[in-house]
Structures are given as structure tokens and as C-alpha cells.
């Protein structure tokens, strides 16, 4: 969703309202950061676990 330039608020809401299982390993977090995923979105992914 980040690559498609969706607003952060929409991404956060989708994470909050969906059943999610994210890979939050160290490698995945580095890849997400390099891909331009915001800190707020990464934190929401970690909180969704």
C-alpha cells in the first residue's frame, strides 16, 4: 500500500480493522524501512501481532 502511495491514515486503519499476521523479524523491518514504510505503519504492524 505504501508503494501505491496510499495515505498513511488509510494504511493504519486497514491494519487496525483487519486480521493480520506480519513478519516483523529484524530482516523484515529493515526491508520495510528501505521500502519507505513509515515508522507509524511499522509500529501498527507490530502492535497488530
N, CA, C and O atoms as a printed pandas DataFrame, in Angstrom:
     atom_number atom_name residue_name chain_id  residue_number  x_coord  y_coord  z_coord
0              1         N          UNK        A               1    0.825   -1.187    0.000
1              2        CA          UNK        A               1    0.000    0.000    0.000
2              3         C          UNK        A               1    0.868    1.249    0.000
3              4         O          UNK        A               1    0.506    2.265   -0.594
4              5         N          UNK        A               2    2.011    1.172    0.665
5              6        CA          UNK        A               2    2.932    2.309    0.666
6              7         C          UNK        A               2    3.439    2.581   -0.743
7              8         O          UNK        A               2    3.520    3.732   -1.172
8              9         N          UNK        A               3    3.782    1.507   -1.465
9             10        CA          UNK        A               3    4.282    1.673   -2.826
10            11         C          UNK        A               3    3.238    2.300   -3.742
11            12         O          UNK        A               3    3.582    2.967   -4.718
12            13         N          UNK        A               4    1.965    2.086   -3.424
13            14        CA          UNK        A               4    0.882    2.667   -4.225
14            15         C          UNK        A               4    0.532    4.084   -3.772
15            16         O          UNK        A               4   -0.406    4.694   -4.284
16            17         N          UNK        A               5    1.297    4.600   -2.807
17            18        CA          UNK        A               5    1.147    5.973   -2.311
18            19         C          UNK        A               5   -0.183    6.236   -1.606
19            20         O          UNK        A               5   -0.691    7.358   -1.620
20            21         N          UNK        A               6   -0.747    5.182   -0.984
21            22        CA          UNK        A               6   -1.943    5.422   -0.185
22            23         C          UNK        A               6   -1.564    6.232    1.047
23            24         O          UNK        A               6   -0.470    6.062    1.586
24            25         N          UNK        A               7   -2.440    7.097    1.492
25            26        CA          UNK        A               7   -2.144    7.893    2.690
26            27         C          UNK        A               7   -1.928    6.993    3.910
27            28         O          UNK        A               7   -2.549    5.939    4.043
28            29         N          UNK        A               8   -1.039    7.435    4.789
29            30        CA          UNK        A               8   -0.730    6.677    5.993
30            31         C          UNK        A               8   -1.976    6.369    6.810
31            32         O          UNK        A               8   -2.099    5.272    7.354
32            33         N          UNK        A               9   -2.894    7.311    6.902
33            34        CA          UNK        A               9   -4.112    7.108    7.699
34            35         C          UNK        A               9   -4.928    5.930    7.180
35            36         O          UNK        A               9   -5.499    5.181    7.972
36            37         N          UNK        A              10   -4.989    5.760    5.886
37            38        CA          UNK        A              10   -5.731    4.632    5.304
38            39         C          UNK        A              10   -5.026    3.324    5.613
39            40         O          UNK        A              10   -5.676    2.337    5.958
40            41         N          UNK        A              11   -3.712    3.302    5.495
41            42        CA          UNK        A              11   -2.949    2.090    5.799
42            43         C          UNK        A              11   -3.129    1.713    7.267
43            44         O          UNK        A              11   -3.353    0.547    7.590
44            45         N          UNK        A              12   -3.031    2.690    8.142
45            46        CA          UNK        A              12   -3.198    2.423    9.574
46            47         C          UNK        A              12   -4.591    1.886    9.881
47            48         O          UNK        A              12   -4.732    0.948   10.666
48            49         N          UNK        A              13   -5.606    2.459    9.281
49            50        CA          UNK        A              13   -6.979    1.999    9.523
50            51         C          UNK        A              13   -7.161    0.567    9.021
51            52         O          UNK        A              13   -7.813   -0.243    9.679
52            53         N          UNK        A              14   -6.593    0.257    7.869
53            54        CA          UNK        A              14   -6.694   -1.098    7.332
54            55         C          UNK        A              14   -6.026   -2.103    8.267
55            56         O          UNK        A              14   -6.558   -3.190    8.492
56            57         N          UNK        A              15   -4.878   -1.749    8.805
57            58        CA          UNK        A              15   -4.186   -2.626    9.755
58            59         C          UNK        A              15   -5.046   -2.830   10.997
59            60         O          UNK        A              15   -5.159   -3.947   11.503
60            61         N          UNK        A              16   -5.646   -1.757   11.481
61            62        CA          UNK        A              16   -6.434   -1.816   12.713
62            63         C          UNK        A              16   -7.721   -2.617   12.550
63            64         O          UNK        A              16   -8.216   -3.187   13.522
64            65         N          UNK        A              17   -8.264   -2.671   11.353
65            66        CA          UNK        A              17   -9.571   -3.302   11.153
66            67         C          UNK        A              17   -9.497   -4.675   10.483
67            68         O          UNK        A              17  -10.528   -5.251   10.137
68            69         N          UNK        A              18   -8.304   -5.192   10.301
69            70        CA          UNK        A              18   -8.134   -6.484    9.633
70            71         C          UNK        A              18   -7.443   -7.481   10.553
71            72         O          UNK        A              18   -6.698   -7.097   11.455
72            73         N          UNK        A              19   -7.695   -8.759   10.318
73            74        CA          UNK        A              19   -6.917   -9.802   10.966
74            75         C          UNK        A              19   -5.603   -9.881   10.211
75            76         O          UNK        A              19   -5.581  -10.195    9.021
76            77         N          UNK        A              20   -4.518   -9.599   10.896
77            78        CA          UNK        A              20   -3.226   -9.504   10.222
78            79         C          UNK        A              20   -2.175  -10.349   10.929
79            80         O          UNK        A              20   -2.196  -10.517   12.148
80            81         N          UNK        A              21   -1.268  -10.866   10.137
81            82        CA          UNK        A              21   -0.068  -11.538   10.649
82            83         C          UNK        A              21    1.089  -11.013    9.829
83            84         O          UNK        A              21    1.230  -11.355    8.655
84            85         N          UNK        A              22    1.905  -10.195   10.432
85            86        CA          UNK        A              22    3.017   -9.568    9.733
86            87         C          UNK        A              22    4.336  -10.191   10.146
87            88         O          UNK        A              22    4.508  -10.619   11.287
88            89         N          UNK        A              23    5.252  -10.235    9.215
89            90        CA          UNK        A              23    6.623  -10.634    9.504
90            91         C          UNK        A              23    7.326   -9.405   10.064
91            92         O          UNK        A              23    7.607   -8.456    9.332
92            93         N          UNK        A              24    7.608   -9.425   11.358
93            94        CA          UNK        A              24    8.284   -8.289   11.993
94            95         C          UNK        A              24    9.670   -8.696   12.484
95            96         O          UNK        A              24   10.172   -8.164   13.474
96            97         N          UNK        A              25   10.271   -9.638   11.784
97            98        CA          UNK        A              25   11.652  -10.016   12.109
98            99         C          UNK        A              25   12.567   -8.839   11.792
99           100         O          UNK        A              25   12.174   -7.902   11.098
100          101         N          UNK        A              26   13.763   -8.898   12.297
101          102        CA          UNK        A              26   14.725   -7.828   12.043
102          103         C          UNK        A              26   14.926   -7.573   10.559
103          104         O          UNK        A              26   14.948   -6.425   10.115
104          105         N          UNK        A              27   15.073   -8.649    9.793
105          106        CA          UNK        A              27   15.257   -8.522    8.340
106          107         C          UNK        A              27   14.060   -7.844    7.692
107          108         O          UNK        A              27   14.221   -6.971    6.840
108          109         N          UNK        A              28   12.871   -8.243    8.090
109          110        CA          UNK        A              28   11.654   -7.668    7.513
110          111         C          UNK        A              28   11.533   -6.189    7.861
111          112         O          UNK        A              28   11.125   -5.386    7.022
112          113         N          UNK        A              29   11.881   -5.825    9.085
113          114        CA          UNK        A              29   11.803   -4.422    9.489
114          115         C          UNK        A              29   12.764   -3.557    8.686
115          116         O          UNK        A              29   12.423   -2.440    8.297
116          117         N          UNK        A              30   13.962   -4.069    8.439
117          118        CA          UNK        A              30   14.928   -3.344    7.609
118          119         C          UNK        A              30   14.370   -3.171    6.199
119          120         O          UNK        A              30   14.447   -2.082    5.630
120          121         N          UNK        A              31   13.809   -4.238    5.635
121          122        CA          UNK        A              31   13.251   -4.177    4.287
122          123         C          UNK        A              31   12.092   -3.186    4.210
123          124         O          UNK        A              31   11.985   -2.425    3.247
124          125         N          UNK        A              32   11.231   -3.194    5.217
125          126        CA          UNK        A              32   10.117   -2.255    5.236
126          127         C          UNK        A              32   10.609   -0.808    5.281
127          128         O          UNK        A              32   10.089    0.057    4.577
128          129         N          UNK        A              33   11.598   -0.563    6.104
129          130        CA          UNK        A              33   12.155    0.786    6.215
130          131         C          UNK        A              33   12.785    1.218    4.895
131          132         O          UNK        A              33   12.585    2.350    4.453
132          133         N          UNK        A              34   13.537    0.332    4.269
133          134        CA          UNK        A              34   14.151    0.646    2.971
134          135         C          UNK        A              34   13.102    0.892    1.898
135          136         O          UNK        A              34   13.336    1.657    0.962
136          137         N          UNK        A              35   11.939    0.242    2.029
137          138        CA          UNK        A              35   10.856    0.408    1.064
138          139         C          UNK        A              35   10.062    1.692    1.302
139          140         O          UNK        A              35    9.173    2.031    0.522
140          141         N          UNK        A              36   10.389    2.402    2.383
141          142        CA          UNK        A              36    9.731    3.678    2.645
142          143         C          UNK        A              36    8.504    3.595    3.530
143          144         O          UNK        A              36    7.739    4.555    3.619
144          145         N          UNK        A              37    8.304    2.456    4.189
145          146        CA          UNK        A              37    7.165    2.324    5.104
146          147         C          UNK        A              37    7.450    3.174    6.336
147          148         O          UNK        A              37    8.530    3.096    6.923
148          149         N          UNK        A              38    6.478    3.980    6.718
149          150        CA          UNK        A              38    6.690    4.913    7.825
150          151         C          UNK        A              38    6.809    4.184    9.164
151          152         O          UNK        A              38    6.362    3.047    9.316
152          153         N          UNK        A              39    7.416    4.861   10.114
153          154        CA          UNK        A              39    7.559    4.313   11.465
154          155         C          UNK        A              39    6.197    4.013   12.078
155          156         O          UNK        A              39    6.030    2.996   12.750
156          157         N          UNK        A              40    5.217    4.894   11.851
157          158        CA          UNK        A              40    3.880    4.682   12.408
158          159         C          UNK        A              40    3.243    3.411   11.872
159          160         O          UNK        A              40    2.590    2.683   12.620
160          161         N          UNK        A              41    3.423    3.137   10.596
161          162        CA          UNK        A              41    2.852    1.937    9.997
162          163         C          UNK        A              41    3.563    0.697   10.533
163          164         O          UNK        A              41    2.915   -0.301   10.848
164          165         N          UNK        A              42    4.880    0.752   10.638
165          166        CA          UNK        A              42    5.636   -0.389   11.182
166          167         C          UNK        A              42    5.201   -0.660   12.621
167          168         O          UNK        A              42    5.016   -1.817   13.000
168          169         N          UNK        A              43    5.040    0.371   13.411
169          170        CA          UNK        A              43    4.607    0.190   14.792
170          171         C          UNK        A              43    3.202   -0.415   14.855
171          172         O          UNK        A              43    2.931   -1.262   15.706
172          173         N          UNK        A              44    2.317    0.011   13.968
173          174        CA          UNK        A              44    0.963   -0.550   13.937
174          175         C          UNK        A              44    1.011   -2.027   13.559
175          176         O          UNK        A              44    0.250   -2.835   14.091
176          177         N          UNK        A              45    1.902   -2.372   12.646
177          178        CA          UNK        A              45    2.072   -3.784   12.271
178          179         C          UNK        A              45    2.541   -4.597   13.462
179          180         O          UNK        A              45    2.063   -5.709   13.685
180          181         N          UNK        A              46    3.470   -4.052   14.224
181          182        CA          UNK        A              46    3.982   -4.756   15.395
182          183         C          UNK        A              46    2.893   -4.866   16.465
183          184         O          UNK        A              46    2.797   -5.895   17.134
184          185         N          UNK        A              47    2.087   -3.846   16.636
185          186        CA          UNK        A              47    1.009   -3.870   17.631
186          187         C          UNK        A              47   -0.105   -4.832   17.251
187          188         O          UNK        A              47   -0.814   -5.330   18.126
188          189         N          UNK        A              48   -0.271   -5.101   15.962
189          190        CA          UNK        A              48   -1.341   -5.971   15.497
190          191         C          UNK        A              48   -1.065   -7.439   15.805
191          192         O          UNK        A              48   -1.960   -8.274   15.673
192          193         N          UNK        A              49    0.135   -7.755   16.204
193          194        CA          UNK        A              49    0.515   -9.156   16.467
194          195         C          UNK        A              49   -0.213   -9.702   17.665
195          196         O          UNK        A              49   -0.017  -10.861   18.030
